[in-house]
Amino acid sequence: MKLQINKRYILLILLFIILLVIPFITEADEIKGEDR
């Protein structure tokens, strides 16, 4: 039962990481676009 709770937490953490990474990637792309 504890494993199921951990899996849910892992999924939430992964979603949080993705949400944090997406804006970082877009920022990098914008910087590259301005540079070239």
DSSP file (Angstrom, degrees, kcal/mol; ACC not computed):
  #  RESIDUE AA STRUCTURE BP1 BP2  ACC     N-H-->O    O-->H-N    N-H-->O    O-->H-N    TCO  KAPPA ALPHA  PHI   PSI    X-CA   Y-CA   Z-CA
    1    1 A M     >        0   0    0      0, 0.0     4,-1.6     0, 0.0     5,-0.1   0.000 360.0 360.0 360.0 -38.0    0.0    0.0    0.0
    2    2 A K  H  >  +     0   0    0      1,-0.2     4,-2.4     2,-0.2     5,-0.2   0.853 360.0  58.7 -64.4 -33.4    2.9    2.3    0.8
    3    3 A L  H  > S+     0   0    0      1,-0.2     4,-2.5     2,-0.2    -1,-0.2   0.902 102.6  52.5 -63.2 -39.9    4.3    1.6   -2.7
    4    4 A Q  H  > S+     0   0    0      2,-0.2     4,-2.0     1,-0.2    -1,-0.2   0.915 109.7  48.4 -61.8 -43.1    1.1    2.9   -4.3
    5    5 A I  H  X S+     0   0    0     -4,-1.6     4,-2.3     1,-0.2    -1,-0.2   0.923 111.0  51.1 -63.2 -43.4    1.3    6.2   -2.3
    6    6 A N  H  X S+     0   0    0     -4,-2.4     4,-2.8     1,-0.2    -2,-0.2   0.907 107.2  53.5 -60.4 -41.7    5.0    6.5   -3.4
    7    7 A K  H  X S+     0   0    0     -4,-2.5     4,-2.4     1,-0.2    -1,-0.2   0.904 108.5  49.8 -60.7 -41.2    4.0    6.0   -7.0
    8    8 A R  H  X S+     0   0    0     -4,-2.0     4,-2.2     1,-0.2    -1,-0.2   0.914 111.6  48.4 -64.0 -41.5    1.5    8.8   -6.8
    9    9 A Y  H  X S+     0   0    0     -4,-2.3     4,-2.7     2,-0.2    -2,-0.2   0.911 109.8  52.3 -64.5 -41.6    4.1   11.1   -5.2
   10   10 A I  H  X S+     0   0    0     -4,-2.8     4,-2.8     1,-0.2    -2,-0.2   0.912 109.4  49.8 -60.3 -43.4    6.6   10.2   -7.9
   11   11 A L  H  X S+     0   0    0     -4,-2.4     4,-2.5     2,-0.2    -1,-0.2   0.913 111.7  48.2 -62.7 -42.3    4.0   11.1  -10.6
   12   12 A L  H  X S+     0   0    0     -4,-2.2     4,-2.3     2,-0.2    -2,-0.2   0.911 112.4  48.8 -64.1 -41.8    3.3   14.4   -8.9
   13   13 A I  H  X S+     0   0    0     -4,-2.7     4,-2.7     2,-0.2    -2,-0.2   0.918 110.8  50.6 -63.7 -43.4    7.0   15.2   -8.7
   14   14 A L  H  X S+     0   0    0     -4,-2.8     4,-2.6     1,-0.2    -2,-0.2   0.923 111.0  48.6 -61.1 -44.2    7.6   14.2  -12.4
   15   15 A L  H  X S+     0   0    0     -4,-2.5     4,-2.5     1,-0.2    -1,-0.2   0.910 111.8  49.8 -61.6 -41.9    4.7   16.6  -13.4
   16   16 A F  H  X S+     0   0    0     -4,-2.3     4,-1.9     2,-0.2    -2,-0.2   0.917 111.1  48.6 -62.9 -44.0    6.2   19.4  -11.2
   17   17 A I  H  X S+     0   0    0     -4,-2.7     4,-2.5     2,-0.2    -2,-0.2   0.923 111.3  50.3 -62.0 -44.9    9.7   18.9  -12.8
   18   18 A I  H  X S+     0   0    0     -4,-2.6     4,-2.8     1,-0.2    -2,-0.2   0.929 109.8  50.4 -59.9 -45.7    8.2   18.9  -16.3
   19   19 A L  H  < S+     0   0    0     -4,-2.5    -1,-0.2     1,-0.2    -2,-0.2   0.857 114.2  45.3 -61.7 -34.8    6.3   22.2  -15.5
   20   20 A L  H  X S+     0   0    0     -4,-1.9     4,-0.8    -5,-0.2    -1,-0.2   0.837 115.3  47.0 -76.3 -33.1    9.5   23.7  -14.2
   21   21 A V  H  X S+     0   0    0     -4,-2.5     4,-2.3     2,-0.2     5,-0.2   0.880 100.4  65.2 -77.8 -38.9   11.6   22.4  -17.2
   22   22 A I  H  X S+     0   0    0     -4,-2.8     4,-2.3     1,-0.2     5,-0.2   0.924 103.8  45.2 -53.3 -52.6    9.2   23.5  -20.0
   23   23 A P  H  > S+     0   0    0      0, 0.0     4,-2.3     0, 0.0    -1,-0.2   0.853 111.1  55.4 -61.7 -32.6    9.6   27.3  -19.3
   24   24 A F  H  X S+     0   0    0     -4,-0.8     4,-2.2     2,-0.2    -2,-0.2   0.918 108.8  46.7 -63.4 -43.7   13.4   26.8  -19.0
   25   25 A I  H  X S+     0   0    0     -4,-2.3     4,-2.5     2,-0.2    -1,-0.2   0.920 112.3  49.8 -65.5 -44.3   13.5   25.2  -22.5
   26   26 A T  H  X S+     0   0    0     -4,-2.3     4,-2.4    -5,-0.2    -1,-0.2   0.892 110.3  51.2 -62.8 -38.8   11.3   28.0  -24.0
   27   27 A E  H  X S+     0   0    0     -4,-2.3     4,-2.4     2,-0.2    -1,-0.2   0.925 109.8  49.2 -63.5 -44.0   13.6   30.6  -22.5
   28   28 A A  H  X S+     0   0    0     -4,-2.2     4,-2.4     1,-0.2    -2,-0.2   0.909 111.5  49.8 -61.3 -42.4   16.7   28.9  -23.9
   29   29 A D  H  X S+     0   0    0     -4,-2.5     4,-2.5     1,-0.2    -1,-0.2   0.903 110.5  50.0 -63.6 -41.2   15.0   28.8  -27.3
   30   30 A E  H  X S+     0   0    0     -4,-2.4     4,-2.2     2,-0.2    -2,-0.2   0.910 110.6  49.5 -64.7 -41.8   14.1   32.5  -27.1
   31   31 A I  H  X S+     0   0    0     -4,-2.4     4,-2.4     2,-0.2    -2,-0.2   0.921 111.9  48.6 -62.9 -44.2   17.6   33.4  -26.2
   32   32 A K  H  X S+     0   0    0     -4,-2.4     4,-2.4     1,-0.2    -2,-0.2   0.914 110.1  51.8 -62.4 -42.4   19.0   31.4  -29.1
   33   33 A G  H  < S+     0   0    0     -4,-2.5    -1,-0.2     1,-0.2    -2,-0.2   0.893 111.8  46.2 -61.7 -40.5   16.5   33.0  -31.5
   34   34 A E  H  < S+     0   0    0     -4,-2.2    -1,-0.2     2,-0.2    -2,-0.2   0.879 111.4  53.0 -69.2 -37.4   17.6   36.5  -30.3
   35   35 A D  H  <        0   0    0     -4,-2.4    -2,-0.2     1,-0.2    -1,-0.2   0.920 360.0 360.0 -64.7 -44.7   21.3   35.6  -30.6
   36   36 A R     <        0   0    0     -4,-2.4    -1,-0.2    -5,-0.1    -2,-0.2   0.458 360.0 360.0 -92.2 360.0   21.0   34.4  -34.2
